[in-house]
Amino acid sequence: MGLINNKMNVVLEPKYDQIKPFENGYARVELNKNWGIIDTNGKELVEPAYAEVGNYFKGTTWAKKDKTFGLVSGGKFIPVDGAEKIWDFETQDLTFAKKNGKIGYIDLKGNWAILPIYDKGKAFSKNLAPVLVGKKWGFINPEGKFVIEPTYSDAEVFSTNGLAPVKESNWGFINESGKLVIPTQYGITANAIIAMFVQQDKGFIDGVARVKNEGKWGFLKSDGTVLANQWFENAELFSKSTEKPQPVVAPAEKPKEETKPVAKKTTAKPAPKKKK
């Protein structure tokens, strides 16, 4: 596989066995069952020498070499002490990783910034990350201290608007201070079987959150009101188009209009008279 642009020019001659879709300008590539990363110009940023690679964030990705998990930065593989799994870096310089069955957080240099002592964990956003202790979820800061105590049965990552979904018997939303600003009375997960195969983003996306209430689906705004005050039998997540309009190349010469031949008029001959 290789790359072409929208002008049908070859950007990268076919050389890889597989190229995954681009995310934020980078794509994972496979060659001889090993993985690396390229940019949109086809430049190889991480050579395909790893059993697995993650996303590309600030010049760094996590990778698995043989049976060892670590980070790749500046072309060098940095093993992460005892890591059994590493998740993608999202918006901050910390990501969660597993060691001895517990979750902690590593920095971009591969150091354990927060020791692996949690049963489960999710990504940092707004300097807060949801973690599970026993059966309850709370939120820690980058120093590993609880800002929001573990009191919820489930919790999700903070959205850009500063609200995070939390669950008691149902789901609601808290702000960065831990204050419940939208009551825990909603469902936010769609079909559980679909969710096993397709990522179902929860929480606010571009200002609205998909929720379920009394068997109907709708979209909450950050003030807790329902978008257009409408509820539906089913509602999918909004899609965000990233396509930009491309310039149209005008032909150098206006194509000639097709002309059809004009049929000649024919004079009908009178029918011959029958002989008596």
Secondary structure, DSSP 8 states (H G I E B T S, - for coil): --EE-TT--EEE-S--SEE---BTTEEEEEETTEEEEEETT--EEEEEEESEE---BTTEEEEEETTEEEEEETTEEEE-TT-SEE----SSSEEEEEETTEEEEEETTS-EEEEEEESEE---BTTBEEEEETTEEEEE-TTS-EEEEEEESEE----TTS-EEEESSSEEEE-TT--EEEEEEEB----HHHHHHS----SEETTEEEEEETTEEEEEETTS-BGGG--BS------------------SS-----------------------
